[in-house]
């Protein structure tokens, strides 16, 4: 299951190279989901990794929501 970890890290690498903050947060959400899948793939899941990536995901979803609201026309 190292593939999930590699995919997640590649997505993080790509996310840091984009100009758009919205794209960065969206790619981080996808990468976080791969990290969660990777952490759950062990016989004894890595719950701390799942918890942290879930928290990061919640923060990113909130910031994406606020960014979309800010971009709406008046």
PQR file of N, CA, C, O and H, with PARSE charges and radii, in Angstrom:
ATOM      1  N   UNK A   1       0.799  -1.198   0.000 -0.4000 1.5000
ATOM      2  CA  UNK A   1       0.000   0.000   0.000 -0.0000 2.0000
ATOM      3  C   UNK A   1       0.845   1.268   0.000  0.5500 1.7000
ATOM      4  O   UNK A   1       0.325   2.362   0.215 -0.5500 1.4000
ATOM      5  N   UNK A   2       2.122   1.128  -0.235 -0.4000 1.5000
ATOM      6  CA  UNK A   2       2.968   2.320  -0.329 -0.0000 2.0000
ATOM      7  C   UNK A   2       2.549   3.212  -1.482  0.5500 1.7000
ATOM      8  O   UNK A   2       2.849   4.406  -1.486 -0.5500 1.4000
ATOM      9  H   UNK A   2       2.545   0.239  -0.410  0.4000 1.0000
ATOM     10  N   UNK A   3       1.853   2.640  -2.464 -0.4000 1.5000
ATOM     11  CA  UNK A   3       1.400   3.414  -3.608 -0.0000 2.0000
ATOM     12  C   UNK A   3       0.511   4.559  -3.165  0.5500 1.7000
ATOM     13  O   UNK A   3       0.620   5.662  -3.700 -0.5500 1.4000
ATOM     14  H   UNK A   3       1.609   1.670  -2.460  0.4000 1.0000
ATOM     15  N   UNK A   4      -0.376   4.319  -2.189 -0.4000 1.5000
ATOM     16  CA  UNK A   4      -1.256   5.378  -1.696 -0.0000 2.0000
ATOM     17  C   UNK A   4      -0.449   6.525  -1.100  0.5500 1.7000
ATOM     18  O   UNK A   4      -0.770   7.694  -1.314 -0.5500 1.4000
ATOM     19  H   UNK A   4      -0.464   3.423  -1.755  0.4000 1.0000
ATOM     20  N   UNK A   5       0.576   6.196  -0.370 -0.4000 1.5000
ATOM     21  CA  UNK A   5       1.435   7.219   0.224 -0.0000 2.0000
ATOM     22  C   UNK A   5       2.164   8.008  -0.852  0.5500 1.7000
ATOM     23  O   UNK A   5       2.287   9.229  -0.749 -0.5500 1.4000
ATOM     24  H   UNK A   5       0.838   5.246  -0.197  0.4000 1.0000
ATOM     25  N   UNK A   6       2.650   7.326  -1.886 -0.4000 1.5000
ATOM     26  CA  UNK A   6       3.356   8.010  -2.972 -0.0000 2.0000
ATOM     27  C   UNK A   6       2.414   8.930  -3.742  0.5500 1.7000
ATOM     28  O   UNK A   6       2.777  10.059  -4.072 -0.5500 1.4000
ATOM     29  H   UNK A   6       2.550   6.334  -1.970  0.4000 1.0000
ATOM     30  N   UNK A   7       1.206   8.451  -4.029 -0.4000 1.5000
ATOM     31  CA  UNK A   7       0.224   9.278  -4.742 -0.0000 2.0000
ATOM     32  C   UNK A   7      -0.110  10.517  -3.916  0.5500 1.7000
ATOM     33  O   UNK A   7      -0.183  11.621  -4.457 -0.5500 1.4000
ATOM     34  H   UNK A   7       0.911   7.533  -3.761  0.4000 1.0000
ATOM     35  N   UNK A   8      -0.311  10.345  -2.618 -0.4000 1.5000
ATOM     36  CA  UNK A   8      -0.631  11.475  -1.743 -0.0000 2.0000
ATOM     37  C   UNK A   8       0.508  12.494  -1.742  0.5500 1.7000
ATOM     38  O   UNK A   8       0.257  13.697  -1.819 -0.5500 1.4000
ATOM     39  H   UNK A   8      -0.252   9.448  -2.179  0.4000 1.0000
ATOM     40  N   UNK A   9       1.729  12.038  -1.659 -0.4000 1.5000
ATOM     41  CA  UNK A   9       2.863  12.961  -1.646 -0.0000 2.0000
ATOM     42  C   UNK A   9       3.049  13.656  -2.986  0.5500 1.7000
ATOM     43  O   UNK A   9       3.419  14.830  -3.022 -0.5500 1.4000
ATOM     44  H   UNK A   9       1.932  11.061  -1.597  0.4000 1.0000
ATOM     45  N   UNK A  10       2.803  12.963  -4.078 -0.4000 1.5000
ATOM     46  CA  UNK A  10       2.877  13.598  -5.404 -0.0000 2.0000
ATOM     47  C   UNK A  10       1.813  14.675  -5.517  0.5500 1.7000
ATOM     48  O   UNK A  10       2.084  15.754  -6.044 -0.5500 1.4000
ATOM     49  H   UNK A  10       2.503  12.010  -4.049  0.4000 1.0000
ATOM     50  N   UNK A  11       0.597  14.401  -5.029 -0.4000 1.5000
ATOM     51  CA  UNK A  11      -0.464  15.416  -5.055 -0.0000 2.0000
ATOM     52  C   UNK A  11      -0.097  16.629  -4.206  0.5500 1.7000
ATOM     53  O   UNK A  11      -0.389  17.762  -4.591 -0.5500 1.4000
ATOM     54  H   UNK A  11       0.377  13.524  -4.602  0.4000 1.0000
ATOM     55  N   UNK A  12       0.534  16.408  -3.065 -0.4000 1.5000
ATOM     56  CA  UNK A  12       0.997  17.536  -2.257 -0.0000 2.0000
ATOM     57  C   UNK A  12       2.049  18.350  -2.999  0.5500 1.7000
ATOM     58  O   UNK A  12       2.026  19.581  -2.967 -0.5500 1.4000
ATOM     59  H   UNK A  12       0.771  15.489  -2.752  0.4000 1.0000
ATOM     60  N   UNK A  13       2.956  17.670  -3.658 -0.4000 1.5000
ATOM     61  CA  UNK A  13       3.982  18.354  -4.435 -0.0000 2.0000
ATOM     62  C   UNK A  13       3.355  19.213  -5.523  0.5500 1.7000
ATOM     63  O   UNK A  13       3.736  20.369  -5.708 -0.5500 1.4000
ATOM     64  H   UNK A  13       2.975  16.671  -3.685  0.4000 1.0000
ATOM     65  N   UNK A  14       2.394  18.645  -6.241 -0.4000 1.5000
ATOM     66  CA  UNK A  14       1.712  19.394  -7.293 -0.0000 2.0000
ATOM     67  C   UNK A  14       0.929  20.560  -6.700  0.5500 1.7000
ATOM     68  O   UNK A  14       0.914  21.651  -7.270 -0.5500 1.4000
ATOM     69  H   UNK A  14       2.085  17.706  -6.090  0.4000 1.0000
ATOM     70  N   UNK A  15       0.275  20.336  -5.552 -0.4000 1.5000
ATOM     71  CA  UNK A  15      -0.540  21.395  -4.957 -0.0000 2.0000
ATOM     72  C   UNK A  15       0.306  22.612  -4.589  0.5500 1.7000
ATOM     73  O   UNK A  15      -0.165  23.744  -4.697 -0.5500 1.4000
ATOM     74  H   UNK A  15       0.287  19.450  -5.088  0.4000 1.0000
ATOM     75  N   UNK A  16       1.531  22.397  -4.163 -0.4000 1.5000
ATOM     76  CA  UNK A  16       2.385  23.527  -3.807 -0.0000 2.0000
ATOM     77  C   UNK A  16       2.950  24.248  -5.017  0.5500 1.7000
ATOM     78  O   UNK A  16       3.576  25.299  -4.872 -0.5500 1.4000
ATOM     79  H   UNK A  16       1.914  21.477  -4.075  0.4000 1.0000
ATOM     80  N   UNK A  17       2.743  23.708  -6.201 -0.4000 1.5000
ATOM     81  CA  UNK A  17       3.256  24.366  -7.399 -0.0000 2.0000
ATOM     82  C   UNK A  17       2.183  25.132  -8.168  0.5500 1.7000
ATOM     83  O   UNK A  17       2.492  25.795  -9.159 -0.5500 1.4000
ATOM     84  H   UNK A  17       2.234  22.855  -6.319  0.4000 1.0000
ATOM     85  N   UNK A  18       0.935  25.053  -7.729 -0.4000 1.5000
ATOM     86  CA  UNK A  18      -0.128  25.790  -8.422 -0.0000 2.0000
ATOM     87  C   UNK A  18      -0.226  27.198  -7.870  0.5500 1.7000
ATOM     88  O   UNK A  18       0.142  27.452  -6.723 -0.5500 1.4000
ATOM     89  H   UNK A  18       0.684  24.515  -6.924  0.4000 1.0000
ATOM     90  N   UNK A  19      -0.725  28.116  -8.690 -0.4000 1.5000
ATOM     91  CA  UNK A  19      -0.845  29.513  -8.280 -0.0000 2.0000
ATOM     92  C   UNK A  19      -2.120  29.771  -7.487  0.5500 1.7000
ATOM     93  O   UNK A  19      -2.133  30.608  -6.584 -0.5500 1.4000
ATOM     94  H   UNK A  19      -1.024  27.911  -9.622  0.4000 1.0000
ATOM     95  N   UNK A  20      -3.170  29.070  -7.814 -0.4000 1.5000
ATOM     96  CA  UNK A  20      -4.470  29.314  -7.208 -0.0000 2.0000
ATOM     97  C   UNK A  20      -4.565  28.695  -5.814  0.5500 1.7000
ATOM     98  O   UNK A  20      -4.273  27.514  -5.630 -0.5500 1.4000
ATOM     99  H   UNK A  20      -3.159  28.390  -8.547  0.4000 1.0000
ATOM    100  N   UNK A  21      -4.973  29.496  -4.845 -0.4000 1.5000
ATOM    101  CA  UNK A  21      -5.155  28.990  -3.489 -0.0000 2.0000
ATOM    102  C   UNK A  21      -6.288  27.965  -3.453  0.5500 1.7000
ATOM    103  O   UNK A  21      -6.231  27.003  -2.687 -0.5500 1.4000
ATOM    104  H   UNK A  21      -5.211  30.456  -4.995  0.4000 1.0000
ATOM    105  N   UNK A  22      -7.308  28.167  -4.274 -0.4000 1.5000
ATOM    106  CA  UNK A  22      -8.417  27.219  -4.323 -0.0000 2.0000
ATOM    107  C   UNK A  22      -7.944  25.860  -4.832  0.5500 1.7000
ATOM    108  O   UNK A  22      -8.320  24.824  -4.283 -0.5500 1.4000
ATOM    109  H   UNK A  22      -7.354  28.948  -4.896  0.4000 1.0000
ATOM    110  N   UNK A  23      -7.127  25.861  -5.873 -0.4000 1.5000
ATOM    111  CA  UNK A  23      -6.588  24.607  -6.409 -0.0000 2.0000
ATOM    112  C   UNK A  23      -5.665  23.938  -5.391  0.5500 1.7000
ATOM    113  O   UNK A  23      -5.679  22.716  -5.246 -0.5500 1.4000
ATOM    114  H   UNK A  23      -6.822  26.702  -6.320  0.4000 1.0000
ATOM    115  N   UNK A  24      -4.861  24.740  -4.688 -0.4000 1.5000
ATOM    116  CA  UNK A  24      -3.969  24.184  -3.674 -0.0000 2.0000
ATOM    117  C   UNK A  24      -4.776  23.462  -2.601  0.5500 1.7000
ATOM    118  O   UNK A  24      -4.437  22.342  -2.218 -0.5500 1.4000
ATOM    119  H   UNK A  24      -4.849  25.733  -4.806  0.4000 1.0000
ATOM    120  N   UNK A  25      -5.836  24.091  -2.116 -0.4000 1.5000
ATOM    121  CA  UNK A  25      -6.647  23.479  -1.063 -0.0000 2.0000
ATOM    122  C   UNK A  25      -7.375  22.238  -1.576  0.5500 1.7000
ATOM    123  O   UNK A  25      -7.488  21.246  -0.856 -0.5500 1.4000
ATOM    124  H   UNK A  25      -6.112  25.001  -2.427  0.4000 1.0000
ATOM    125  N   UNK A  26      -7.865  22.286  -2.806 -0.4000 1.5000
ATOM    126  CA  UNK A  26      -8.565  21.130  -3.368 -0.0000 2.0000
ATOM    127  C   UNK A  26      -7.612  19.944  -3.530  0.5500 1.7000
ATOM    128  O   UNK A  26      -7.965  18.812  -3.201 -0.5500 1.4000
ATOM    129  H   UNK A  26      -7.773  23.093  -3.391  0.4000 1.0000
ATOM    130  N   UNK A  27      -6.418  20.205  -4.032 -0.4000 1.5000
ATOM    131  CA  UNK A  27      -5.436  19.121  -4.171 -0.0000 2.0000
ATOM    132  C   UNK A  27      -5.006  18.583  -2.810  0.5500 1.7000
ATOM    133  O   UNK A  27      -4.761  17.385  -2.665 -0.5500 1.4000
ATOM    134  H   UNK A  27      -6.132  21.125  -4.299  0.4000 1.0000
ATOM    135  N   UNK A  28      -4.914  19.455  -1.822 -0.4000 1.5000
ATOM    136  CA  UNK A  28      -4.587  18.987  -0.472 -0.0000 2.0000
ATOM    137  C   UNK A  28      -5.690  18.107   0.094  0.5500 1.7000
ATOM    138  O   UNK A  28      -5.411  17.155   0.823 -0.5500 1.4000
ATOM    139  H   UNK A  28      -5.113  20.428  -1.939  0.4000 1.0000
ATOM    140  N   UNK A  29      -6.936  18.416  -0.233 -0.4000 1.5000
ATOM    141  CA  UNK A  29      -8.049  17.558   0.194 -0.0000 2.0000
ATOM    142  C   UNK A  29      -7.925  16.163  -0.407  0.5500 1.7000
ATOM    143  O   UNK A  29      -8.095  15.160   0.286 -0.5500 1.4000
ATOM    144  H   UNK A  29      -7.163  19.189  -0.825  0.4000 1.0000
ATOM    145  N   UNK A  30      -7.629  16.111  -1.700 -0.4000 1.5000
ATOM    146  CA  UNK A  30      -7.490  14.818  -2.369 -0.0000 2.0000
ATOM    147  C   UNK A  30      -6.296  14.053  -1.795  0.5500 1.7000
ATOM    148  O   UNK A  30      -6.384  12.853  -1.536 -0.5500 1.4000
ATOM    149  H   UNK A  30      -7.491  16.926  -2.263  0.4000 1.0000
ATOM    150  N   UNK A  31      -5.182  14.758  -1.600 -0.4000 1.5000
ATOM    151  CA  UNK A  31      -3.996  14.115  -1.020 -0.0000 2.0000
ATOM    152  C   UNK A  31      -4.307  13.585   0.376  0.5500 1.7000
ATOM    153  O   UNK A  31      -3.887  12.484   0.731 -0.5500 1.4000
ATOM    154  H   UNK A  31      -5.111  15.733  -1.811  0.4000 1.0000
ATOM    155  N   UNK A  32      -5.035  14.360   1.161 -0.4000 1.5000
ATOM    156  CA  UNK A  32      -5.404  13.918   2.500 -0.0000 2.0000
ATOM    157  C   UNK A  32      -6.243  12.659   2.488  0.5500 1.7000
ATOM    158  O   UNK A  32      -6.106  11.804   3.363 -0.5500 1.4000
ATOM    159  H   UNK A  32      -5.376  15.254   0.873  0.4000 1.0000
ATOM    160  N   UNK A  33      -7.116  12.546   1.494 -0.4000 1.5000
ATOM    161  CA  UNK A  33      -7.932  11.331   1.403 -0.0000 2.0000
ATOM    162  C   UNK A  33      -7.066  10.113   1.072  0.5500 1.7000
ATOM    163  O   UNK A  33      -7.345   9.007   1.537 -0.5500 1.4000
ATOM    164  H   UNK A  33      -7.228  13.241   0.783  0.4000 1.0000
ATOM    165  N   UNK A  34      -6.026  10.312   0.276 -0.4000 1.5000
ATOM    166  CA  UNK A  34      -5.099   9.212   0.003 -0.0000 2.0000
ATOM    167  C   UNK A  34      -4.295   8.854   1.251  0.5500 1.7000
ATOM    168  O   UNK A  34      -4.027   7.679   1.502 -0.5500 1.4000
ATOM    169  H   UNK A  34      -5.800  11.209  -0.102  0.4000 1.0000
ATOM    170  N   UNK A  35      -3.911   9.865   2.032 -0.4000 1.5000
ATOM    171  CA  UNK A  35      -3.209   9.589   3.287 -0.0000 2.0000
ATOM    172  C   UNK A  35      -4.106   8.818   4.251  0.5500 1.7000
ATOM    173  O   UNK A  35      -3.643   7.908   4.939 -0.5500 1.4000
ATOM    174  H   UNK A  35      -4.129  10.819   1.828  0.4000 1.0000
ATOM    175  N   UNK A  36      -5.381   9.176   4.300 -0.4000 1.5000
ATOM    176  CA  UNK A  36      -6.316   8.460   5.174 -0.0000 2.0000
ATOM    177  C   UNK A  36      -6.463   7.016   4.706  0.5500 1.7000
ATOM    178  O   UNK A  36      -6.448   6.094   5.522 -0.5500 1.4000
ATOM    179  H   UNK A  36      -5.757   9.915   3.741  0.4000 1.0000
ATOM    180  N   UNK A  37      -6.605   6.815   3.391 -0.4000 1.5000
ATOM    181  CA  UNK A  37      -6.709   5.451   2.864 -0.0000 2.0000
ATOM    182  C   UNK A  37      -5.450   4.654   3.185  0.5500 1.7000
ATOM    183  O   UNK A  37      -5.527   3.475   3.531 -0.5500 1.4000
ATOM    184  H   UNK A  37      -6.617   7.564   2.729  0.4000 1.0000
ATOM    185  N   UNK A  38      -4.287   5.303   3.069 -0.4000 1.5000
ATOM    186  CA  UNK A  38      -3.026   4.637   3.386 -0.0000 2.0000
ATOM    187  C   UNK A  38      -2.978   4.255   4.868  0.5500 1.7000
ATOM    188  O   UNK A  38      -2.597   3.136   5.213 -0.5500 1.4000
ATOM    189  H   UNK A  38      -4.225   6.261   2.788  0.4000 1.0000
ATOM    190  N   UNK A  39      -3.366   5.188   5.742 -0.4000 1.5000
ATOM    191  CA  UNK A  39      -3.322   4.926   7.182 -0.0000 2.0000
ATOM    192  C   UNK A  39      -4.300   3.830   7.584  0.5500 1.7000
ATOM    193  O   UNK A  39      -4.048   3.100   8.542 -0.5500 1.4000
ATOM    194  H   UNK A  39      -3.675   6.097   5.463  0.4000 1.0000
ATOM    195  N   UNK A  40      -5.403   3.707   6.872 -0.4000 1.5000
ATOM    196  CA  UNK A  40      -6.400   2.684   7.180 -0.0000 2.0000
ATOM    197  C   UNK A  40      -6.021   1.319   6.614  0.5500 1.7000
ATOM    198  O   UNK A  40      -6.636   0.314   6.970 -0.5500 1.4000
ATOM    199  H   UNK A  40      -5.608   4.301   6.094  0.4000 1.0000
ATOM    200  N   UNK A  41      -5.023   1.268   5.743 -0.4000 1.5000
ATOM    201  CA  UNK A  41      -4.670   0.010   5.085 -0.0000 2.0000
ATOM    202  C   UNK A  41      -3.847  -0.933   5.978  0.5500 1.7000
ATOM    203  O   UNK A  41      -3.658  -2.098   5.629 -0.5500 1.4000
ATOM    204  H   UNK A  41      -4.524   2.084   5.454  0.4000 1.0000
ATOM    205  N   UNK A  42      -3.366  -0.452   7.104 -0.4000 1.5000
ATOM    206  CA  UNK A  42      -2.586  -1.287   8.002 -0.0000 2.0000
ATOM    207  C   UNK A  42      -3.511  -2.200   8.802  0.5500 1.7000
ATOM    208  O   UNK A  42      -4.696  -1.909   8.969 -0.5500 1.4000
ATOM    209  H   UNK A  42      -3.520   0.495   7.388  0.4000 1.0000
ATOM    210  N   UNK A  43      -2.954  -3.309   9.295 -0.4000 1.5000
ATOM    211  CA  UNK A  43      -3.765  -4.222  10.104 -0.0000 2.0000
ATOM    212  C   UNK A  43      -4.273  -3.506  11.358  0.5500 1.7000
ATOM    213  O   UNK A  43      -5.405  -3.729  11.786 -0.5500 1.4000
ATOM    214  H   UNK A  43      -1.992  -3.546   9.159  0.4000 1.0000
ATOM    215  N   UNK A  44      -3.451  -2.661  11.936 -0.4000 1.5000
ATOM    216  CA  UNK A  44      -3.872  -1.760  13.025 -0.0000 2.0000
ATOM    217  C   UNK A  44      -3.794  -0.341  12.449  0.5500 1.7000
ATOM    218  O   UNK A  44      -2.703   0.221  12.346 -0.5500 1.4000
ATOM    219  H   UNK A  44      -2.531  -2.480  11.588  0.4000 1.0000
ATOM    220  N   UNK A  45      -4.936   0.241  12.072 -0.4000 1.5000
ATOM    221  CA  UNK A  45      -4.923   1.559  11.418 -0.0000 2.0000
ATOM    222  C   UNK A  45      -4.185   2.612  12.242  0.5500 1.7000
ATOM    223  O   UNK A  45      -4.169   2.562  13.472 -0.5500 1.4000
ATOM    224  H   UNK A  45      -5.822  -0.216  12.155  0.4000 1.0000
ATOM    225  N   UNK A  46      -3.580   3.554  11.544 -0.4000 1.5000
ATOM    226  CA  UNK A  46      -2.855   4.654  12.183 -0.0000 2.0000
ATOM    227  C   UNK A  46      -3.854   5.772  12.477  0.5500 1.7000
ATOM    228  O   UNK A  46      -4.018   6.704  11.689 -0.5500 1.4000
ATOM    229  H   UNK A  46      -3.592   3.595  10.545  0.4000 1.0000
ATOM    230  N   UNK A  47      -4.512   5.660  13.620 -0.4000 1.5000
ATOM    231  CA  UNK A  47      -5.622   6.559  13.939 -0.0000 2.0000
ATOM    232  C   UNK A  47      -5.185   8.003  14.097  0.5500 1.7000
ATOM    233  O   UNK A  47      -5.954   8.911  13.782 -0.5500 1.4000
ATOM    234  H   UNK A  47      -4.379   4.903  14.260  0.4000 1.0000
ATOM    235  N   UNK A  48      -3.987   8.238  14.570 -0.4000 1.5000
ATOM    236  CA  UNK A  48      -3.537   9.628  14.715 -0.0000 2.0000
ATOM    237  C   UNK A  48      -3.393  10.288  13.348  0.5500 1.7000
ATOM    238  O   UNK A  48      -3.733  11.460  13.187 -0.5500 1.4000
ATOM    239  H   UNK A  48      -3.362   7.501  14.825  0.4000 1.0000
ATOM    240  N   UNK A  49      -2.896   9.549  12.369 -0.4000 1.5000
ATOM    241  CA  UNK A  49      -2.787  10.072  11.011 -0.0000 2.0000
ATOM    242  C   UNK A  49      -4.168  10.335  10.411  0.5500 1.7000
ATOM    243  O   UNK A  49      -4.381  11.343   9.737 -0.5500 1.4000
ATOM    244  H   UNK A  49      -2.620   8.597  12.499  0.4000 1.0000
ATOM    245  N   UNK A  50      -5.090   9.428  10.661 -0.4000 1.5000
ATOM    246  CA  UNK A  50      -6.464   9.612  10.176 -0.0000 2.0000
ATOM    247  C   UNK A  50      -7.073  10.859  10.809  0.5500 1.7000
ATOM    248  O   UNK A  50      -7.708  11.662  10.126 -0.5500 1.4000
ATOM    249  H   UNK A  50      -4.918   8.609  11.208  0.4000 1.0000
ATOM    250  N   UNK A  51      -6.879  11.017  12.110 -0.4000 1.5000
ATOM    251  CA  UNK A  51      -7.453  12.166  12.813 -0.0000 2.0000
ATOM    252  C   UNK A  51      -6.865  13.482  12.311  0.5500 1.7000
ATOM    253  O   UNK A  51      -7.603  14.432  12.047 -0.5500 1.4000
ATOM    254  H   UNK A  51      -6.363  10.365  12.666  0.4000 1.0000
ATOM    255  N   UNK A  52      -5.545  13.541  12.178 -0.4000 1.5000
ATOM    256  CA  UNK A  52      -4.927  14.782  11.710 -0.0000 2.0000
ATOM    257  C   UNK A  52      -5.346  15.127  10.291  0.5500 1.7000
ATOM    258  O   UNK A  52      -5.653  16.282   9.997 -0.5500 1.4000
ATOM    259  H   UNK A  52      -4.946  12.770  12.392  0.4000 1.0000
ATOM    260  N   UNK A  53      -5.363  14.133   9.407 -0.4000 1.5000
ATOM    261  CA  UNK A  53      -5.751  14.415   8.019 -0.0000 2.0000
ATOM    262  C   UNK A  53      -7.228  14.778   7.913  0.5500 1.7000
ATOM    263  O   UNK A  53      -7.609  15.554   7.036 -0.5500 1.4000
ATOM    264  H   UNK A  53      -5.114  13.194   9.646  0.4000 1.0000
ATOM    265  N   UNK A  54      -8.057  14.233   8.785 -0.4000 1.5000
ATOM    266  CA  UNK A  54      -9.455  14.625   8.822 -0.0000 2.0000
ATOM    267  C   UNK A  54      -9.581  16.082   9.266  0.5500 1.7000
ATOM    268  O   UNK A  54     -10.354  16.845   8.685 -0.5500 1.4000
ATOM    269  H   UNK A  54      -7.747  13.603   9.497  0.4000 1.0000
ATOM    270  N   UNK A  55      -8.827  16.467  10.288 -0.4000 1.5000
ATOM    271  CA  UNK A  55      -8.842  17.850  10.749 -0.0000 2.0000
ATOM    272  C   UNK A  55      -8.363  18.803   9.655  0.5500 1.7000
ATOM    273  O   UNK A  55      -8.975  19.846   9.427 -0.5500 1.4000
ATOM    274  H   UNK A  55      -8.199  15.847  10.759  0.4000 1.0000
ATOM    275  N   UNK A  56      -7.268  18.446   8.977 -0.4000 1.5000
ATOM    276  CA  UNK A  56      -6.782  19.270   7.874 -0.0000 2.0000
ATOM    277  C   UNK A  56      -7.841  19.386   6.782  0.5500 1.7000
ATOM    278  O   UNK A  56      -8.023  20.453   6.196 -0.5500 1.4000
ATOM    279  H   UNK A  56      -6.771  17.598   9.162  0.4000 1.0000
ATOM    280  N   UNK A  57      -8.537  18.286   6.513 -0.4000 1.5000
ATOM    281  CA  UNK A  57      -9.594  18.302   5.504 -0.0000 2.0000
ATOM    282  C   UNK A  57     -10.732  19.229   5.878  0.5500 1.7000
ATOM    283  O   UNK A  57     -11.250  19.954   5.029 -0.5500 1.4000
ATOM    284  H   UNK A  57      -8.389  17.419   6.989  0.4000 1.0000
ATOM    285  N   UNK A  58     -11.125  19.213   7.143 -0.4000 1.5000
ATOM    286  CA  UNK A  58     -12.204  20.100   7.601 -0.0000 2.0000
ATOM    287  C   UNK A  58     -11.789  21.562   7.438  0.5500 1.7000
ATOM    288  O   UNK A  58     -12.580  22.382   6.970 -0.5500 1.4000
ATOM    289  H   UNK A  58     -10.704  18.624   7.833  0.4000 1.0000
ATOM    290  N   UNK A  59     -10.558  21.892   7.819 -0.4000 1.5000
ATOM    291  CA  UNK A  59     -10.069  23.260   7.663 -0.0000 2.0000
ATOM    292  C   UNK A  59     -10.047  23.647   6.187  0.5500 1.7000
ATOM    293  O   UNK A  59     -10.453  24.755   5.836 -0.5500 1.4000
ATOM    294  H   UNK A  59      -9.916  21.226   8.199  0.4000 1.0000
ATOM    295  N   UNK A  60      -9.582  22.758   5.324 -0.4000 1.5000
ATOM    296  CA  UNK A  60      -9.525  23.069   3.897 -0.0000 2.0000
ATOM    297  C   UNK A  60     -10.913  23.229   3.298  0.5500 1.7000
ATOM    298  O   UNK A  60     -11.124  24.120   2.475 -0.5500 1.4000
ATOM    299  H   UNK A  60      -9.252  21.858   5.609  0.4000 1.0000
ATOM    300  N   UNK A  61     -11.866  22.387   3.692 -0.4000 1.5000
ATOM    301  CA  UNK A  61     -13.237  22.528   3.188 -0.0000 2.0000
ATOM    302  C   UNK A  61     -13.805  23.877   3.615  0.5500 1.7000
ATOM    303  O   UNK A  61     -14.447  24.559   2.816 -0.5500 1.4000
ATOM    304  H   UNK A  61     -11.695  21.664   4.360  0.4000 1.0000
ATOM    305  N   UNK A  62     -13.575  24.266   4.861 -0.4000 1.5000
ATOM    306  CA  UNK A  62     -14.069  25.550   5.357 -0.0000 2.0000
ATOM    307  C   UNK A  62     -13.454  26.711   4.571  0.5500 1.7000
ATOM    308  O   UNK A  62     -14.157  27.641   4.176 -0.5500 1.4000
ATOM    309  H   UNK A  62     -13.053  23.713   5.510  0.4000 1.0000
ATOM    310  N   UNK A  63     -12.142  26.652   4.348 -0.4000 1.5000
ATOM    311  CA  UNK A  63     -11.474  27.729   3.618 -0.0000 2.0000
ATOM    312  C   UNK A  63     -11.892  27.751   2.141  0.5500 1.7000
ATOM    313  O   UNK A  63     -11.987  28.826   1.549 -0.5500 1.4000
ATOM    314  H   UNK A  63     -11.571  25.897   4.669  0.4000 1.0000
ATOM    315  N   UNK A  64     -12.139  26.594   1.547 -0.4000 1.5000
ATOM    316  CA  UNK A  64     -12.649  26.549   0.170 -0.0000 2.0000
ATOM    317  C   UNK A  64     -14.018  27.209   0.113  0.5500 1.7000
ATOM    318  O   UNK A  64     -14.298  27.997  -0.791 -0.5500 1.4000
ATOM    319  H   UNK A  64     -12.062  25.721   2.028  0.4000 1.0000
ATOM    320  N   UNK A  65     -14.867  26.887   1.079 -0.4000 1.5000
ATOM    321  CA  UNK A  65     -16.202  27.486   1.139 -0.0000 2.0000
ATOM    322  C   UNK A  65     -16.102  29.015   1.238  0.5500 1.7000
ATOM    323  O   UNK A  65     -16.796  29.731   0.515 -0.5500 1.4000
ATOM    324  H   UNK A  65     -14.640  26.247   1.813  0.4000 1.0000
ATOM    325  N   UNK A  66     -15.248  29.506   2.123 -0.4000 1.5000
ATOM    326  CA  UNK A  66     -15.085  30.961   2.277 -0.0000 2.0000
ATOM    327  C   UNK A  66     -14.520  31.596   1.017  0.5500 1.7000
ATOM    328  O   UNK A  66     -14.935  32.693   0.642 -0.5500 1.4000
ATOM    329  H   UNK A  66     -14.685  28.925   2.710  0.4000 1.0000
ATOM    330  N   UNK A  67     -13.584  30.932   0.360 -0.4000 1.5000
ATOM    331  CA  UNK A  67     -13.002  31.459  -0.874 -0.0000 2.0000
ATOM    332  C   UNK A  67     -14.056  31.551  -1.965  0.5500 1.7000
ATOM    333  O   UNK A  67     -14.099  32.541  -2.696 -0.5500 1.4000
ATOM    334  H   UNK A  67     -13.247  30.041   0.665  0.4000 1.0000
ATOM    335  N   UNK A  68     -14.900  30.547  -2.089 -0.4000 1.5000
ATOM    336  CA  UNK A  68     -15.966  30.582  -3.092 -0.0000 2.0000
ATOM    337  C   UNK A  68     -16.943  31.718  -2.787  0.5500 1.7000
ATOM    338  O   UNK A  68     -17.401  32.404  -3.702 -0.5500 1.4000
ATOM    339  H   UNK A  68     -14.865  29.743  -1.495  0.4000 1.0000
ATOM    340  N   UNK A  69     -17.264  31.921  -1.510 -0.4000 1.5000
ATOM    341  CA  UNK A  69     -18.150  33.031  -1.138 -0.0000 2.0000
ATOM    342  C   UNK A  69     -17.534  34.379  -1.482  0.5500 1.7000
ATOM    343  O   UNK A  69     -18.238  35.283  -1.932 -0.5500 1.4000
ATOM    344  H   UNK A  69     -16.893  31.364  -0.766  0.4000 1.0000
ATOM    345  N   UNK A  70     -16.224  34.527  -1.274 -0.4000 1.5000
ATOM    346  CA  UNK A  70     -15.540  35.776  -1.580 -0.0000 2.0000
ATOM    347  C   UNK A  70     -15.506  36.066  -3.067  0.5500 1.7000
ATOM    348  O   UNK A  70     -15.500  37.230  -3.469 -0.5500 1.4000
ATOM    349  H   UNK A  70     -15.652  33.793  -0.908  0.4000 1.0000
ATOM    350  N   UNK A  71     -15.486  35.038  -3.884 -0.4000 1.5000
ATOM    351  CA  UNK A  71     -15.383  35.223  -5.340 -0.0000 2.0000
ATOM    352  C   UNK A  71     -16.722  35.476  -6.005  0.5500 1.7000
ATOM    353  O   UNK A  71     -16.778  35.796  -7.192 -0.5500 1.4000
ATOM    354  H   UNK A  71     -15.491  34.093  -3.558  0.4000 1.0000
ATOM    355  N   UNK A  72     -17.799  35.336  -5.249 -0.4000 1.5000
ATOM    356  CA  UNK A  72     -19.115  35.586  -5.833 -0.0000 2.0000
ATOM    357  C   UNK A  72     -19.245  37.062  -6.185  0.5500 1.7000
ATOM    358  O   UNK A  72     -18.726  37.925  -5.476 -0.5500 1.4000
ATOM    359  H   UNK A  72     -17.753  35.076  -4.284  0.4000 1.0000
ATOM    360  N   UNK A  73     -19.940  37.346  -7.280 -0.4000 1.5000
ATOM    361  CA  UNK A  73     -20.167  38.760  -7.595 -0.0000 2.0000
ATOM    362  C   UNK A  73     -21.153  39.374  -6.592  0.5500 1.7000
ATOM    363  O   UNK A  73     -22.002  38.672  -6.043 -0.5500 1.4000
ATOM    364  H   UNK A  73     -20.362  36.645  -7.855  0.4000 1.0000
ATOM    365  N   UNK A  74     -21.036  40.674  -6.358 -0.4000 1.5000
ATOM    366  CA  UNK A  74     -21.912  41.325  -5.382 -0.0000 2.0000
ATOM    367  C   UNK A  74     -23.373  41.348  -5.812  0.5500 1.7000
ATOM    368  O   UNK A  74     -24.222  41.866  -5.087 -0.5500 1.4000
ATOM    369  H   UNK A  74     -20.347  41.244  -6.804  0.4000 1.0000
TER
END
